[in-house]
Amino acid sequence: MDHGTIRCPSAKCEEGAELLGVVGSDGRTAYLPAGLVVDEAFVQVAAEGRTPEKRFRFANTCAESGCRQWTGERCGVIDRVLALVPDPPAEPLPKCFVRRQCRWFAQSGRAACAVCSYVVTSVGSPEA
């Protein structure tokens, strides 16, 4: 992988994305020690039941202006999350294989990491 590529830590479940973590029953993401590249078989199995993004977190190349979350200069997702949590918890940062390339970390540093595990990607209808 090109280490100069900026990565989105809240990507869709699609072939070529990397599995970043699993969303636990407490709503927090438990990160994997290394990314697992998602293939078509994973996409098909993960699509059974609830929306995959409600159960897993994925990383992929940041699409910047190709993403509806792009504000024109930055990702709006982490800005909105940090506005809701102005004083992120002061706990040790989770181990995360994408941090060196993470769009959110590049924008907001440690504060982004402190709230990242609480983010559940929302795609599709709310009941999905």
N, C-alpha and C positions, 0 to 999 in steps of 0.2 A: 504494500500500500504506500502511496505517496504521502510522506509525513508532512508535506506542506498543505495538504487538503484540509479545509475546515469542515468539521463534521457536525451534523445535527444530532443531538441526543434524544430527539423525540420524533423519529421518523416513522413512516408507515411500514407495515409488514409487507414487504415485497421482495422478490428475488434479488439477491445482491446486497441487501441490507445486512447488518450484523445484529445479532441478538445481544442486547446490552444487559438485560436483566429480567427478572420475573417480579411481577407485582404481587405482593403477599396479601393475606387476608386483612392486614392492618392498613392496606392502601399504599404502603411504601415499597419502593423498588429495591430488591436485593440484587446487587450487581454481580455479573459473572466475572471471573478473574481474567478472561480473555474473550473476545468476540467470537461467536460462531456465525459463519456466513449462512444466511438464509437461502435455501433452495426452493424450487417449485413445490416439492413434496411437503416441506415444512409449511409453506403458505397454504396449501390445500388442507392439511390437517389442522392447522391453527385457525382456519376460517370456520371450522365446525364449532357450534356453540356461540359463546359470546364473542364480540369483536376482539381480534387478537391484540389490538393496542390497549385494550382494557386489562389484559392479563400479562402482557409482556411489554418491555421497552426495547426499541430498536434504534440503532445509529446508522446514519448514511451520510453521504456528501450533502452539505448544506446547499440548497437550491437557490438561496438568496432571492432575487426578484422573481424566481419561478415558484415561490411559496407564498401562500396567502398571509402568512405570519410576518413577512418581511415588511419593515416600515419604510424602506427606501435607503436605510443606512445600517440597520441592525435587526436582529430577531426580536419581535415584540413579545414572544411568549415569556421569556425570562424577565423582561421588564415588568410585565403584568403580575407575574408571580411575586417578584420582589416588592411590588407596590402593596400587595396583600400581606406580605410578611416583611415589614420594614426592618425588623431586628431578627435576622435568621439565627437559629440555634448555634451556640458556640461549641460544637462538638467536633471531634476529629473528622477530617474529610474522609469519605468512604473511598476505598480502593476502586479506581475506575480506569479502565484501559483506554478510554477515549479522551481523557482530560487534556492531554497535550495538544489535541486537535479540536477540542470542543468549542463550538460557537459561543455557548453560554459562558464558559470559563473565560474565553477571550474577551467577552464584553464586560463581565461582572465579577470575575475572579472568584475568591473563596465564598462570597455570598451566594453565587449561583450554585456552587457545589453543596452548600449547606441546605438548600431547599430542593435540589434536583430530585432526590429520592421520593419526594411527595407528589411529583408531577405524573399524571396519568394522561397519556395522549388521547385526545378525543377525535375520532373520525366516525362519520356516520351518525345515525340517530342516537339520542340519549339512552334509549332503552336497549340498544344493541350490545 
